[in-house]
Amino acid sequence: MADTARHPFLQGLSKHRGAPPTVVVIFGASGDLTARKLIPAVYNLAHDNLLPADFFLVGFGRKAIPDEEFRGLAADAIKEFSRRELKTDVWDRLAPHTSYVAGGYDEPAAFTRLAAHLDAIEKQLGRAVQPLFYISTPPTVFAPIIRNLGASGLASRYLGQPHQAKVIIEKPFGRDLDSARALNATIQSVFAEPQVFRIDHYLGKETVQDLLVQRFANSIFEPLWNRNFISSVQITVAEEVGVGTRGGYYEQSGCLRDMIQNHTMQLVALTAMEPPVSLEAEAIRDEKVKLLRAIQPLNLGPSGDVARAQYGAGMVAGKQVPGYLAEEGINPESATETYAALRLSINNWRWQGVPFYLRSGKRLARRVSEIAVTFRRPPGTLFAEGDKFDLSANTLAFQIQPDEGMHLVVNTKIPGLETRTQPVKMSFRYRTTFGSNTAEAYERLVLDAMIGDGTLFIRGDETEASWKLCSPVLEVWEAAGREGMQSYAAGSWGPTGADALLARDQRAWRQP
Ligand code: BG6
């Protein structure tokens, strides 16, 4: 069944769900993301008949790999990482259209070869094929790839037409405001904005897209969605995993860059933005940018709006795990944070005075991402909290993952001859309503880029607005080194500094 049939929101996002004949060229073809996410995404789109009839996949990388071997690697990746098993009839359609081009990212001749390869595909097919370049390499080679796509003429193929060349850029998009601006300038010197798809895979998650449906397709929430009824919002993006084998990358990144600046800020934007005038990409992105710009600069003083920490040794899922500093590839003196918490103030008509608390970290107690919106309490004239009345502020929690769904905490009378109360949870679960084998984020995003729908991608000004908030934090942390870095036991809910951030407002983190 096509995803559109399962989820009405998909219908609204684009006028049609058919992509023109397309060749997806993956730069960084032998990388981890390609094997784990991109090739399985392409396979599942093929499985669901969502790829255009004339679809081609080209791997591009430094290593010389014969076509046949690349197909073998792709099949292995599907077997290991796809949500569905490799089916011969699906793979037999895809494999003959899968090939590989070897070359250096800063080698102009390699891009001439790539152009010739695309020409040959078109010649064989006898019609134009939309090129979609997927840059999934380490960020150091983003700029040379983009420049070479420009110089070779690949970037301007079919410019101005619906099947014009398009480029998907993986994260990290810059490492601070200046580098993000520089990267945007490089991109914009080669591509027009409608050709550019900056990825944030959180936007491809069903539950993240559902935020807009919940907010704007239901009339009960919108009248309450403001400072008059909401007292605070908590956004948690918690992971159980540690840095694993990605120590080299993570040391250069840290939680703020890896999770907050992008994924978590996108959740803030979608939760708090004004209703867009339409579901068109630009209308939604305009509102997100406006919201991000309304967030006040953070107080970076000692009892300010931010907390950071590293995990120490501890127990996760019943297993003893080492602390961050003892992980493979980590400097034992590292000042890279694996946890960050922020208190945001949004200075606009809707949200003034409503704190947004954000936290994310690795090696936390449980993998869970949620957005919890807590409403103001009613006047306590009838039911006041005490022995008889166990009351909770109404909270609407969007569970992004796992066990995707939504819960509303309401106070209820406990059955009995006297009036006693208890908060209960009204729940909606995707799994029970829609089944569990839903599309992965990358499937949706690769399809949308092929179609040319940028709604679920980040616009250049959006990424800069988010960096503008985060960059000063990084500067202060980098200057401080390890001073002020807290520690938390692996398997816990984070450092005491993050609790203090809320305690100052007489609040505490929710147990998601
Ligand atoms: C990536 C980060 O962007 O998101 C990883 O680089 C993180 O460090 C991952 O583990 C989390 O994604 P998800 O979809 O598992 O929540």
Boltz pocket constraint, residues with backbone or C-beta under 6 A from the ligand:
constraints:
  - pocket:
      binder: B
      contacts: [[A, 171], [A, 239], [A, 258]]
      max_distance: 6.0
